[in-house]
Amino acid sequence: MQSHFYAYMARMKFVRRWNLRRNTLAENDQEHSLQVAMIAHALAVIRKKRYGGTVDLEKLMLLAVYHEAPEVITGDVATPIKYFNPGIKDAFKDIERIAAEKLLSYLPQDLQDAYGPLLIQDESTPEWRLMKAADRICAYLKCVEEESYGNNEFTSAKESILSSIKGLGVPETEDFLREFAPSFALPLDALN
């Protein structure tokens, strides 16, 4: 049987993010997912080294890789729309779940159990919480970068996202933001 699953996953590069804001540098879901995976890994290392905690690193990485997968069907819905009110938020959660189930159906039956938890993610796990923290950090870093290019289109989003990160109650995020985030506002020559 022919499977369309990875053909759909390859289309993550066509899903543009931040589509209601003027972008200096466009970003797509494939690029974003790689950055989320890298930062999630950093948060896991910080958790282990500084806070004595652990997570299932393989699960964390895979959640990061696939966290935007349903958007190959739904597209990226801008945050102001998605969270406009509780009814719309709930409706989009349902739409995303339906899209995830459709993607899962594109896999051969014997592989679906391995991919189900990656496409329909359990938001109660510590791995999901750390991945979500990394996802929010990536959004914040996008805002920092855009501001550093002179684009004030992201200023209000940056403050809102920073507040949401602090509200997650994930101490590793404070370490990451303090130690790594300021560099994202610097030009290449200043990084040397």
BALOBA-1460 file (C-alpha; in Angstrom, 3 decimals):
// residues 192
<rec num="1" residu="m" x="0.000" y="0.000" z="0.000"/>
<rec num="2" residu="q" x="1.268" y="3.454" z="-0.873"/>
<rec num="3" residu="s" x="1.435" y="5.944" z="2.031"/>
<rec num="4" residu="h" x="1.181" y="9.719" z="1.650"/>
<rec num="5" residu="f" x="2.300" y="10.469" z="5.225"/>
<rec num="6" residu="y" x="5.850" y="11.641" z="4.535"/>
<rec num="7" residu="a" x="4.801" y="13.530" z="1.431"/>
<rec num="8" residu="y" x="2.511" y="15.501" z="3.724"/>
<rec num="9" residu="m" x="5.277" y="15.963" z="6.317"/>
<rec num="10" residu="a" x="7.570" y="17.321" z="3.593"/>
<rec num="11" residu="r" x="4.961" y="20.028" z="2.983"/>
<rec num="12" residu="m" x="5.749" y="21.566" z="6.380"/>
<rec num="13" residu="k" x="8.237" y="23.721" z="4.487"/>
<rec num="14" residu="f" x="5.296" y="25.393" z="2.703"/>
<rec num="15" residu="v" x="3.371" y="26.316" z="5.867"/>
<rec num="16" residu="r" x="4.281" y="29.918" z="6.590"/>
<rec num="17" residu="r" x="4.171" y="31.153" z="10.147"/>
<rec num="18" residu="w" x="3.271" y="34.611" z="11.440"/>
<rec num="19" residu="n" x="1.034" y="35.220" z="8.438"/>
<rec num="20" residu="l" x="-0.780" y="38.249" z="9.902"/>
<rec num="21" residu="r" x="2.443" y="40.125" z="10.638"/>
<rec num="22" residu="r" x="4.914" y="41.756" z="8.286"/>
<rec num="23" residu="n" x="8.037" y="39.587" z="8.481"/>
<rec num="24" residu="t" x="11.575" y="40.665" z="7.739"/>
<rec num="25" residu="l" x="12.510" y="37.012" z="7.391"/>
<rec num="26" residu="a" x="9.837" y="34.428" z="6.595"/>
<rec num="27" residu="e" x="9.642" y="31.311" z="8.743"/>
<rec num="28" residu="n" x="8.001" y="27.976" z="7.955"/>
<rec num="29" residu="d" x="6.846" y="25.065" z="10.118"/>
<rec num="30" residu="q" x="9.763" y="22.836" z="9.136"/>
<rec num="31" residu="e" x="12.351" y="25.404" z="10.235"/>
<rec num="32" residu="h" x="10.374" y="26.183" z="13.356"/>
<rec num="33" residu="s" x="10.093" y="22.512" z="14.366"/>
<rec num="34" residu="l" x="13.864" y="22.058" z="14.129"/>
<rec num="35" residu="q" x="14.440" y="25.088" z="16.335"/>
<rec num="36" residu="v" x="11.836" y="23.843" z="18.835"/>
<rec num="37" residu="a" x="13.634" y="20.478" z="18.969"/>
<rec num="38" residu="m" x="17.006" y="22.143" z="19.600"/>
<rec num="39" residu="i" x="15.656" y="24.376" z="22.350"/>
<rec num="40" residu="a" x="13.625" y="21.547" z="23.908"/>
<rec num="41" residu="h" x="16.849" y="19.550" z="24.074"/>
<rec num="42" residu="a" x="18.585" y="22.495" z="25.764"/>
<rec num="43" residu="l" x="15.759" y="22.752" z="28.301"/>
<rec num="44" residu="a" x="16.029" y="19.020" z="29.028"/>
<rec num="45" residu="v" x="19.788" y="19.310" z="29.564"/>
<rec num="46" residu="i" x="19.289" y="22.323" z="31.859"/>
<rec num="47" residu="r" x="16.637" y="20.366" z="33.778"/>
<rec num="48" residu="k" x="18.995" y="17.435" z="34.284"/>
<rec num="49" residu="k" x="22.177" y="19.400" z="35.072"/>
<rec num="50" residu="r" x="20.723" y="22.197" z="37.194"/>
<rec num="51" residu="y" x="17.428" y="20.955" z="38.590"/>
<rec num="52" residu="g" x="18.002" y="17.216" z="38.962"/>
<rec num="53" residu="g" x="15.022" y="16.320" z="36.797"/>
<rec num="54" residu="t" x="14.719" y="14.093" z="33.784"/>
<rec num="55" residu="v" x="12.425" y="13.584" z="30.838"/>
<rec num="56" residu="d" x="12.252" y="10.964" z="28.123"/>
<rec num="57" residu="l" x="14.544" y="12.717" z="25.652"/>
<rec num="58" residu="e" x="13.477" y="10.641" z="22.638"/>
<rec num="59" residu="k" x="9.825" y="11.391" z="23.329"/>
<rec num="60" residu="l" x="10.598" y="15.086" z="23.816"/>
<rec num="61" residu="m" x="12.482" y="15.323" z="20.524"/>
<rec num="62" residu="l" x="9.765" y="13.529" z="18.597"/>
<rec num="63" residu="l" x="7.027" y="15.700" z="20.099"/>
<rec num="64" residu="a" x="8.991" y="18.756" z="18.970"/>
<rec num="65" residu="v" x="9.461" y="17.407" z="15.444"/>
<rec num="66" residu="y" x="5.766" y="16.598" z="14.997"/>
<rec num="67" residu="h" x="4.070" y="19.314" z="17.086"/>
<rec num="68" residu="e" x="3.046" y="21.355" z="14.022"/>
<rec num="69" residu="a" x="2.250" y="18.375" z="11.783"/>
<rec num="70" residu="p" x="-1.530" y="18.961" z="11.627"/>
<rec num="71" residu="e" x="-0.825" y="22.349" z="10.036"/>
<rec num="72" residu="v" x="0.035" y="20.638" z="6.735"/>
<rec num="73" residu="i" x="-3.741" y="20.188" z="6.517"/>
<rec num="74" residu="t" x="-5.045" y="23.208" z="8.473"/>
<rec num="75" residu="g" x="-2.383" y="25.779" z="7.687"/>
<rec num="76" residu="d" x="-1.040" y="28.028" z="10.418"/>
<rec num="77" residu="v" x="-3.879" y="29.859" z="12.098"/>
<rec num="78" residu="a" x="-2.691" y="33.118" z="13.654"/>
<rec num="79" residu="t" x="-2.785" y="33.282" z="17.453"/>
<rec num="80" residu="p" x="-5.128" y="36.314" z="17.596"/>
<rec num="81" residu="i" x="-7.669" y="34.322" z="15.601"/>
<rec num="82" residu="k" x="-7.128" y="30.962" z="17.303"/>
<rec num="83" residu="y" x="-7.520" y="32.447" z="20.784"/>
<rec num="84" residu="f" x="-10.108" y="35.129" z="19.954"/>
<rec num="85" residu="n" x="-12.601" y="33.512" z="22.334"/>
<rec num="86" residu="p" x="-13.070" y="30.145" z="24.076"/>
<rec num="87" residu="g" x="-15.476" y="28.852" z="21.419"/>
<rec num="88" residu="i" x="-13.044" y="29.502" z="18.574"/>
<rec num="89" residu="k" x="-10.159" y="28.073" z="20.626"/>
<rec num="90" residu="d" x="-12.105" y="24.866" z="21.281"/>
<rec num="91" residu="a" x="-13.183" y="24.632" z="17.637"/>
<rec num="92" residu="f" x="-9.570" y="24.886" z="16.453"/>
<rec num="93" residu="k" x="-8.509" y="22.220" z="18.948"/>
<rec num="94" residu="d" x="-11.129" y="19.944" z="17.355"/>
<rec num="95" residu="i" x="-9.971" y="20.865" z="13.841"/>
<rec num="96" residu="e" x="-6.342" y="20.164" z="14.738"/>
<rec num="97" residu="r" x="-7.285" y="16.792" z="16.230"/>
<rec num="98" residu="i" x="-9.255" y="15.852" z="13.106"/>
<rec num="99" residu="a" x="-6.257" y="16.861" z="10.958"/>
<rec num="100" residu="a" x="-3.925" y="14.778" z="13.154"/>
<rec num="101" residu="e" x="-6.244" y="11.778" z="12.853"/>
<rec num="102" residu="k" x="-6.330" y="12.221" z="9.057"/>
<rec num="103" residu="l" x="-2.519" y="12.280" z="8.928"/>
<rec num="104" residu="l" x="-2.403" y="9.178" z="11.088"/>
<rec num="105" residu="s" x="-4.726" y="7.427" z="8.635"/>
<rec num="106" residu="y" x="-2.147" y="8.010" z="5.869"/>
<rec num="107" residu="l" x="0.260" y="5.651" z="7.641"/>
<rec num="108" residu="p" x="0.204" y="1.886" z="7.192"/>
<rec num="109" residu="q" x="-1.938" y="0.306" z="9.906"/>
<rec num="110" residu="d" x="0.998" y="-1.444" z="11.581"/>
<rec num="111" residu="l" x="2.837" y="1.880" z="12.102"/>
<rec num="112" residu="q" x="-0.053" y="3.958" z="13.408"/>
<rec num="113" residu="d" x="0.426" y="3.068" z="17.078"/>
<rec num="114" residu="a" x="3.987" y="4.437" z="16.965"/>
<rec num="115" residu="y" x="2.883" y="7.751" z="15.445"/>
<rec num="116" residu="g" x="-0.438" y="8.270" z="17.233"/>
<rec num="117" residu="p" x="1.100" y="9.821" z="20.375"/>
<rec num="118" residu="l" x="3.257" y="12.104" z="18.218"/>
<rec num="119" residu="l" x="0.362" y="13.447" z="16.176"/>
<rec num="120" residu="i" x="-2.280" y="13.467" z="18.922"/>
<rec num="121" residu="q" x="-0.140" y="14.702" z="21.778"/>
<rec num="122" residu="d" x="-0.876" y="14.132" z="25.454"/>
<rec num="123" residu="e" x="-0.646" y="17.612" z="26.970"/>
<rec num="124" residu="s" x="-0.350" y="16.257" z="30.522"/>
<rec num="125" residu="t" x="3.163" y="14.814" z="30.170"/>
<rec num="126" residu="p" x="6.351" y="16.544" z="31.343"/>
<rec num="127" residu="e" x="7.777" y="16.083" z="27.844"/>
<rec num="128" residu="w" x="4.854" y="17.973" z="26.294"/>
<rec num="129" residu="r" x="5.217" y="20.797" z="28.839"/>
<rec num="130" residu="l" x="8.912" y="21.161" z="28.063"/>
<rec num="131" residu="m" x="8.220" y="21.030" z="24.320"/>
<rec num="132" residu="k" x="5.512" y="23.699" z="24.722"/>
<rec num="133" residu="a" x="7.963" y="25.868" z="26.658"/>
<rec num="134" residu="a" x="10.477" y="25.499" z="23.817"/>
<rec num="135" residu="d" x="7.745" y="26.362" z="21.300"/>
<rec num="136" residu="r" x="6.928" y="29.575" z="23.195"/>
<rec num="137" residu="i" x="10.634" y="30.439" z="23.490"/>
<rec num="138" residu="c" x="10.968" y="30.071" z="19.717"/>
<rec num="139" residu="a" x="8.082" y="32.495" z="19.225"/>
<rec num="140" residu="y" x="9.752" y="34.925" z="21.610"/>
<rec num="141" residu="l" x="13.089" y="34.599" z="19.792"/>
<rec num="142" residu="k" x="11.367" y="35.300" z="16.467"/>
<rec num="143" residu="c" x="10.074" y="38.540" z="17.969"/>
<rec num="144" residu="v" x="13.538" y="39.452" z="19.301"/>
<rec num="145" residu="e" x="15.099" y="38.822" z="15.887"/>
<rec num="146" residu="e" x="12.439" y="40.833" z="14.052"/>
<rec num="147" residu="e" x="12.908" y="43.769" z="16.436"/>
<rec num="148" residu="s" x="16.674" y="43.599" z="15.927"/>
<rec num="149" residu="y" x="16.024" y="44.042" z="12.191"/>
<rec num="150" residu="g" x="14.081" y="47.217" z="12.972"/>
<rec num="151" residu="n" x="10.653" y="45.601" z="12.574"/>
<rec num="152" residu="n" x="8.384" y="46.839" z="15.379"/>
<rec num="153" residu="e" x="5.515" y="44.671" z="14.104"/>
<rec num="154" residu="f" x="6.490" y="42.056" z="16.709"/>
<rec num="155" residu="t" x="6.934" y="44.292" z="19.774"/>
<rec num="156" residu="s" x="3.550" y="43.704" z="21.391"/>
<rec num="157" residu="a" x="3.681" y="39.982" z="20.573"/>
<rec num="158" residu="k" x="7.099" y="39.741" z="22.246"/>
<rec num="159" residu="e" x="5.781" y="41.072" z="25.551"/>
<rec num="160" residu="s" x="2.699" y="38.867" z="25.445"/>
<rec num="161" residu="i" x="4.747" y="35.756" z="24.629"/>
<rec num="162" residu="l" x="7.292" y="36.518" z="27.368"/>
<rec num="163" residu="s" x="4.435" y="36.771" z="29.852"/>
<rec num="164" residu="s" x="3.040" y="33.424" z="28.659"/>
<rec num="165" residu="i" x="6.474" y="31.788" z="29.069"/>
<rec num="166" residu="k" x="6.735" y="33.021" z="32.651"/>
<rec num="167" residu="g" x="3.225" y="31.704" z="33.268"/>
<rec num="168" residu="l" x="4.258" y="28.169" z="32.311"/>
<rec num="169" residu="g" x="6.108" y="27.671" z="35.580"/>
<rec num="170" residu="v" x="9.034" y="25.918" z="33.885"/>
<rec num="171" residu="p" x="12.211" y="27.154" z="35.639"/>
<rec num="172" residu="e" x="14.472" y="26.006" z="32.811"/>
<rec num="173" residu="t" x="12.946" y="28.702" z="30.597"/>
<rec num="174" residu="e" x="14.293" y="31.457" z="32.852"/>
<rec num="175" residu="d" x="17.805" y="30.009" z="32.532"/>
<rec num="176" residu="f" x="17.511" y="29.768" z="28.752"/>
<rec num="177" residu="l" x="16.097" y="33.281" z="28.357"/>
<rec num="178" residu="r" x="18.777" y="34.803" z="30.600"/>
<rec num="179" residu="e" x="21.743" y="32.978" z="29.085"/>
<rec num="180" residu="f" x="20.870" y="32.455" z="25.412"/>
<rec num="181" residu="a" x="18.078" y="34.783" z="24.285"/>
<rec num="182" residu="p" x="20.020" y="38.096" z="24.353"/>
<rec num="183" residu="s" x="22.360" y="36.816" z="21.626"/>
<rec num="184" residu="f" x="19.445" y="36.609" z="19.190"/>
<rec num="185" residu="a" x="19.345" y="40.411" z="19.029"/>
<rec num="186" residu="l" x="23.016" y="40.669" z="17.982"/>
<rec num="187" residu="p" x="24.468" y="40.843" z="14.468"/>
<rec num="188" residu="l" x="26.880" y="38.121" z="13.379"/>
<rec num="189" residu="d" x="30.019" y="40.182" z="14.037"/>
<rec num="190" residu="a" x="28.971" y="40.738" z="17.654"/>
<rec num="191" residu="l" x="28.683" y="36.971" z="18.217"/>
<rec num="192" residu="n" x="32.424" y="36.499" z="17.701"/>
